[in-house]
Amino acid sequence: MEFNIDYIAHTNRIADENPYIKVLISFFFLLSALIVSNNYYSIAVIIISSILILAVARVSLKDYLKFLAIPFSFTFLTCLFLLFFFPQGAYIWDSGYWGIGITTYSYYISVLTFFRVFACFSSLGFLALTTPISDVMHVLRSVHVPKIFCEISVLMYNAIFIFIERTETMRNAQKSRLGYLTTSMTAFKSFGTMFSNLFIISLEKSDTLQRSLDSRCYTGELPVYKPDRTKSSYPKLVN
């Protein structure tokens, strides 16, 4: 099975626990990691969030690493740029070319940025991997977050999974036709064809989504599921 964050959020060990507590924990760690400029605190947030995800929620290590893979790539490149191209302070290492080198300040700011960003992603990972989107939206609506923000978030969340599924399908189809194994030019052409098709499919899907909403009497507001975990009953809808 491919990595599916929505499936993990619905099947982990604490998926049915109080969403208010999970949102509070996640946002507390997120905001404190942004405010506190301390590497040790950021590392502590990463460790605590990882323990909650792996040991408490019982999310597999493989899925957790997949969740962090893309953020790690962007964070690594950003911190690498800060490390070599931020010439302030005394030089620790100087390449002698175009001012490229490592200074005391660039080393400090790159390490601080790396751990801070990963602490924030770990905090968000706890929320994303343990709490279904319906519960998150219910919490946001209950604290009077604007309805338009919640509705756009739900639609974007749904569109992301459709986009990922179509991308994977087209990539597998191209691989089966040796679209990436012959020459670099063929791989580049396959990559461009895939993204041009994705653009067209995105327009078609957006039109289909709008027609679906209109056919269900959409008036500009989506009802949000209100979880009732105290007794067995039908789901309640709140406007």
Buried (B, 14 or more C-beta within 10 A) or exposed (E): EEEBBBEBBBEBEBBEBBBEEBBEBBBEBBEBBBEBEEBEBBEBBBEBBBEBBBEBBEBEEEBBEBBBEEBBEEBEEBBEEBBBEBBEBEEEEEEEEEEEBBBEBBBBBBBBBBBBBBBBBBBBBBBBBBBBBBBBBBBBBEEEEEBEEBBEBBBEBBBEEBBBEBBEEBBEEBEEEEBBEEEEEBBEEBBEEBEEEBEEBBEEBEEEBEEEBEEEEEEEEBEBBBBEEEEEEEEEEEE
